[in-house]
């Protein structure tokens, strides 16, 4: 099962690089291509989060109960936040918005890395000690970056109103 989990994480990492490259070039496209690119990014988010969910499911026997509860709650929340972040990256917020709202890309970039690092710690417990404190840090980080798109939406609405 360890080999399967690591292979799934490798596939998720490969797709993650593609999703990041595509999402960072959304504004450089015309409107029709931008919509297709957003759709591709959203599909990649769903596939990446499903792969990470499967890996977390495989490693659940070695995880503390609090880490499992956080995974059940924060995995879909972070996926929804990443999809919202991709939508924000694809929107045209005006001249100033192009610079100010790029930080929202942190959500689809950081959340999978944090969750994948947690699952690696659970899969290979002999290499990593103190995983319960690590689990709190990981899931706290996932919760923190999952809030960012909703803050950016509020900022974007305010920028459009002005």
Secondary structure as UniProt FT lines:
FT   HELIX           2..24
FT   HELIX           26..28
FT   HELIX           31..58
FT   HELIX           59..62
FT   HELIX           65..90
FT   TURN            95..96
FT   HELIX           97..100
FT   HELIX           102..105
FT   HELIX           106..123
FT   TURN            124..127
FT   HELIX           131..161
//
